[in-house]
Amino acid sequence: MTADIKTIAAHECYGIACITALTVQSTQGVRRVEAVDPKVVAGTLVELASDFEIDAVHIGMLGNEAAARVVAEFLEQNPQPHVVLDPILKSSSGAELVDGAAVRVMIERIFPLAEVIAPNLEEALALTEGVPRLAPENRGREPSPHRTKGGLDGDPEPSPHRAKGGLDGDPEPSPHRAKGGLDGDPVPGPPSVSTAQAIELMREAARHLHALGAANVVITGGNLEKAVDLLSFTTGRGVEQEVFKAERQRSSSTHGTGCAFSTALACHLAQGRGLPEAVLLAKAYISAAISNAYAVGRGNGPVHHLYRMTQPRRPTKVVAEAETANANR
């Protein structure tokens, strides 16, 4: 949660929080998970919604079925704009963070309410467990009639969505210029899986997640040969897919990249950006947060969520305009 609040502040938004579960953890792993009383969760959501105008909602770790039901019921009774669901199933160290009953609630009740779900590849495959995969001889072919952007080698075609640029010194990102991806996201399968094969798994998983009720899906895969993310989104022409590829950064400061990515995504949606552009900017933010990170702890350290604080701010004309206004009185 502290990492999410830092990410929200880095995007010049104000974060409010409802805790669903507490963890005993460090950079070396999660030791214990303790669920928050569902009545406290419900009361917190109602209190915050009555006091603030909410521009976007980010849902991360739910913990158990009771919390998932409370969140689903709140969203059903109080529709919110730009709901981003990060379906956290396990920690990066392998600790289970949600039970099976909560996953069912997530799929059946929260998927339809979310604008976008943002699993990593391992989570996407787990959520579609039991769904038949493409036979090896069919890999490399488009698994559905959906219109797709980007080739199977991961090279995206130029996007029609022009990015507006990041905050405070972030370079204008593009699929070709972003310096990194969500390094540290676990990826299933043998290490020899190629980028093209992983993209096919993403396409397949996205298609099945749509069938489960997800309107839009972004699947991250930063632990691949290339840091590749796949956005599968619904338009008036049907479902389109766009691939975002970058060089993978070799870093030991990648703890919490998935959470920070989905939180940044929610921030950009709250600021009025379209989904493809929001994904692009969130990916660029994570890349910069990894490259600016410094060693913390004895395990896999966090990214530098607030790296922008060390960068010079863009000049403004606020003071000059105020002086002119005073002079005209």
C-alpha positions in Angstrom: 0.0 0.0 0.0 2.8 2.4 0.8 4.2 1.7 -2.7 0.8 2.4 -4.3 0.5 5.7 -2.4 4.0 6.7 -3.6 3.1 5.9 -7.2 -0.1 7.9 -7.0 1.8 10.9 -5.5 4.4 10.6 -8.3 1.5 11.1 -10.8 0.3 14.2 -9.0 -2.9 12.5 -7.8 -4.2 12.1 -4.2 -4.5 8.6 -2.9 -7.0 7.3 -0.4 -6.8 3.7 0.8 -9.0 0.9 2.0 -6.9 -2.0 3.5 -8.3 -5.5 2.8 -5.3 -7.5 4.2 -2.2 -6.9 6.2 1.1 -8.7 5.4 4.3 -9.3 7.3 6.8 -9.0 4.6 10.2 -7.5 3.6 12.3 -7.5 0.4 13.1 -11.1 1.3 9.5 -12.4 1.1 6.0 -12.5 2.6 5.9 -14.2 6.0 2.3 -13.9 7.0 -1.1 -12.6 5.7 -3.9 -11.4 8.0 -7.3 -10.5 6.6 -9.0 -7.3 7.7 -12.5 -7.7 9.2 -14.9 -7.4 6.2 -17.1 -5.0 8.2 -14.1 -2.6 8.5 -13.5 -2.9 4.8 -17.2 -2.1 4.0 -17.3 0.8 6.4 -14.1 2.3 5.0 -15.3 2.1 1.5 -18.6 3.8 2.3 -16.9 6.5 4.4 -14.3 7.4 1.8 -16.9 7.4 -1.1 -19.1 9.8 0.9 -16.2 12.2 1.4 -14.3 12.2 -1.8 -15.0 12.5 -5.5 -13.3 9.4 -6.8 -11.7 9.6 -10.3 -10.3 6.0 -10.5 -10.1 2.9 -8.4 -7.2 0.5 -8.2 -7.9 -3.0 -6.7 -4.9 -5.0 -5.7 -4.7 -7.8 -3.1 -8.1 -8.9 -1.9 -7.0 -11.6 0.5 -10.1 -13.7 0.9 -13.6 -14.3 -0.2 -15.2 -12.1 2.4 -13.2 -9.0 1.3 -13.8 -9.8 -2.4 -17.6 -9.9 -1.8 -17.5 -6.6 0.1 -15.6 -4.9 -2.7 -17.9 -6.4 -5.4 -21.0 -5.3 -3.5 -19.7 -1.8 -3.0 -18.9 -1.4 -6.7 -22.2 -2.9 -7.7 -24.1 -0.4 -5.5 -21.7 2.5 -6.1 -20.4 2.4 -9.7 -17.0 4.0 -10.0 -15.1 5.4 -13.0 -11.9 3.7 -14.3 -11.8 0.6 -12.1 -8.4 -1.2 -12.6 -8.1 -4.7 -11.2 -4.7 -6.2 -10.6 -5.6 -9.8 -9.8 -2.8 -10.6 -7.3 -2.7 -14.3 -6.7 0.9 -14.9 -5.3 3.8 -12.8 -4.1 7.0 -12.8 -6.1 8.4 -15.1 -3.5 5.6 -17.6 -4.1 3.3 -17.0 -1.1 -0.4 -17.5 -1.7 -2.2 -14.1 -1.3 -5.8 -15.0 -2.1 -8.0 -18.1 -1.8 -9.8 -19.9 -4.5 -13.2 -18.7 -3.4 -12.1 -15.1 -3.7 -10.8 -15.7 -7.2 -14.3 -17.0 -8.2 -15.8 -13.8 -6.8 -13.2 -11.7 -8.6 -14.0 -13.4 -11.9 -17.8 -13.5 -11.6 -18.5 -10.2 -10.0 -15.5 -7.8 -10.3 -14.4 -8.6 -13.8 -17.6 -7.2 -15.3 -17.2 -4.0 -13.3 -13.6 -3.3 -14.2 -12.5 -1.1 -17.1 -9.3 -3.1 -17.3 -7.7 -6.1 -15.6 -3.9 -6.1 -15.4 -2.5 -9.6 -14.6 1.1 -10.7 -15.3 1.4 -13.7 -17.6 1.5 -16.2 -14.8 -1.7 -14.8 -13.3 -3.4 -14.6 -16.7 -2.7 -18.3 -17.3 -3.8 -19.2 -13.7 -7.1 -17.3 -14.2 -7.8 -19.3 -17.4 -6.6 -22.6 -16.0 -8.2 -25.6 -17.7 -8.8 -23.7 -20.9 -7.3 -25.6 -23.9 -4.1 -24.0 -25.2 -3.0 -23.8 -28.8 -1.4 -26.9 -30.2 2.3 -26.4 -30.9 1.7 -26.6 -34.7 -0.7 -23.7 -34.4 1.5 -21.4 -32.5 2.4 -18.3 -34.5 -1.1 -18.1 -35.9 -3.7 -15.6 -34.7 -5.9 -17.5 -32.2 -9.0 -15.4 -32.9 -10.5 -13.2 -35.6 -9.7 -10.1 -33.4 -8.0 -7.3 -35.2 -4.4 -7.3 -33.9 -1.7 -4.7 -34.0 1.9 -5.7 -33.8 3.7 -8.7 -35.2 4.4 -12.0 -33.4 8.0 -11.1 -32.9 6.8 -8.4 -30.5 7.5 -5.4 -32.7 4.5 -3.1 -32.5 3.3 -1.2 -35.4 3.2 2.6 -34.9 0.4 3.4 -32.5 -2.3 5.9 -33.6 -2.6 7.0 -30.0 -0.2 9.9 -29.5 1.4 9.9 -26.0 1.3 13.2 -24.2 4.5 12.6 -22.4 5.3 12.0 -18.7 5.6 14.2 -15.7 8.5 16.3 -14.7 11.2 15.3 -17.1 10.0 11.9 -18.3 10.9 11.5 -22.0 8.0 11.2 -24.5 7.6 7.5 -24.4 6.9 5.2 -27.3 6.8 1.4 -27.7 10.2 1.5 -29.3 11.9 3.9 -26.9 10.8 2.7 -23.5 13.9 1.5 -21.7 12.5 -1.4 -19.8 9.5 -3.4 -18.7 8.0 -5.0 -15.6 11.2 -6.9 -14.7 10.6 -9.4 -12.0 7.1 -10.5 -13.0 7.3 -14.3 -12.9 6.6 -16.1 -16.2 5.5 -19.8 -16.4 7.0 -22.4 -18.6 10.5 -23.3 -19.5 13.2 -20.5 -19.6 13.6 -21.2 -23.2 10.2 -19.9 -24.2 10.7 -17.3 -26.9 9.2 -13.9 -27.0 6.9 -14.9 -29.9 5.6 -17.9 -28.0 5.0 -15.8 -24.9 3.1 -13.3 -26.9 0.9 -16.1 -28.3 0.2 -17.2 -24.8 -0.8 -13.7 -23.9 -3.1 -13.4 -26.9 -4.7 -16.7 -26.0 -5.1 -15.8 -22.3 -6.5 -12.4 -23.2 -9.1 -13.9 -25.5 -10.3 -16.2 -22.7 -10.3 -13.4 -20.1 -12.6 -11.5 -22.4 -14.8 -14.5 -22.5 -14.8 -14.5 -18.6 -16.2 -11.0 -18.7 -13.2 -8.7 -18.9 -13.8 -5.7 -21.2 -10.1 -4.8 -21.5 -7.0 -6.7 -20.5 -3.3 -5.8 -20.3 -0.9 -8.7 -19.6 2.6 -8.0 -18.5 5.6 -10.1 -19.1 8.8 -8.3 -17.9 10.7 -11.5 -17.2 10.9 -12.5 -20.9 13.8 -12.0 -23.3 12.1 -8.7 -24.2 10.0 -6.8 -21.7 6.7 -7.3 -23.5 3.2 -6.3 -22.5 0.0 -7.0 -24.5 -3.0 -4.8 -24.4 -6.3 -6.4 -25.6 -9.1 -3.8 -25.7 -12.6 -3.5 -26.9 -13.5 -0.9 -29.5 -16.4 -0.2 -31.8 -14.7 -2.5 -34.4 -14.4 -5.3 -31.9 -11.4 -6.5 -29.9 -8.0 -5.1 -30.9 -4.6 -6.0 -29.5 -1.5 -3.9 -29.2 2.0 -5.1 -28.2 4.4 -2.9 -26.2 8.0 -4.1 -26.3 11.2 -2.8 -24.6 14.6 -4.1 -23.7 14.5 -5.9 -20.3 16.6 -4.3 -17.6 18.8 -6.4 -15.5 18.1 -5.2 -12.0 17.7 -6.5 -8.5 15.3 -3.6 -7.7 12.1 -4.9 -9.2 9.9 -5.6 -6.1 6.3 -4.5 -6.7 6.6 -3.6 -10.3 3.2 -5.1 -11.2 1.4 -3.2 -8.4 3.1 0.1 -9.4 2.3 -0.5 -13.1 -1.4 -1.0 -12.5 -1.6 1.9 -10.0 0.1 4.2 -12.6 -2.3 3.0 -15.2 -5.2 4.0 -12.9 -3.7 7.4 -12.4 -3.4 8.1 -16.2 -7.0 6.9 -16.7 -8.1 9.3 -13.9 -6.3 12.1 -15.7 -8.4 11.5 -18.8 -6.0 9.5 -21.0 -7.2 6.7 -23.3 -6.3 3.2 -22.4 -3.5 2.6 -25.0 -1.8 5.8 -24.0 -2.2 5.1 -20.3 -0.5 1.7 -20.8 2.3 3.3 -22.7 2.9 5.9 -20.0 2.6 3.5 -17.1 5.2 1.2 -18.8 7.6 4.2 -19.3 7.1 5.1 -15.6 8.1 1.7 -14.4 11.1 1.6 -16.7 12.4 4.9 -15.2 11.5 3.8 -11.7 13.7 0.6 -12.2 16.6 2.4 -13.8 16.6 5.1 -11.0 16.3 2.6 -8.2 18.9 2.2 -5.4 19.7 -0.8 -3.2 17.3 -1.3 -0.3 17.0 -4.3 2.0 18.7 -7.7 1.7 16.4 -9.2 -0.9 14.8 -8.1 -4.1 14.5 -4.3 -3.5 11.7 -2.0 -4.7 11.7 0.4 -7.6 12.2 4.1 -7.0 8.6 5.2 -7.1 9.5 8.9 -6.4 12.4 9.3 -8.7 10.8 12.4 -10.2 11.5 14.3 -6.9 15.2 14.3 -7.8 14.5 15.8 -11.3 14.2 19.5 -12.0 10.6 20.6 -12.4 9.3 22.3 -15.5 9.1 26.1 -15.1 5.6 27.6 -14.6 4.1 31.1 -15.0 1.9 30.9 -11.9 3.8 33.6 -10.0 4.0 36.0 -13.0 0.3 35.6 -13.7 -0.5 36.3 -10.0 1.6 39.5 -10.1 -0.2 40.7 -13.2 -3.5 40.1 -11.6 -2.5 42.1 -8.5 -1.2 44.9 -10.6 -4.5 45.3 -12.4 -6.6 45.8 -9.3 
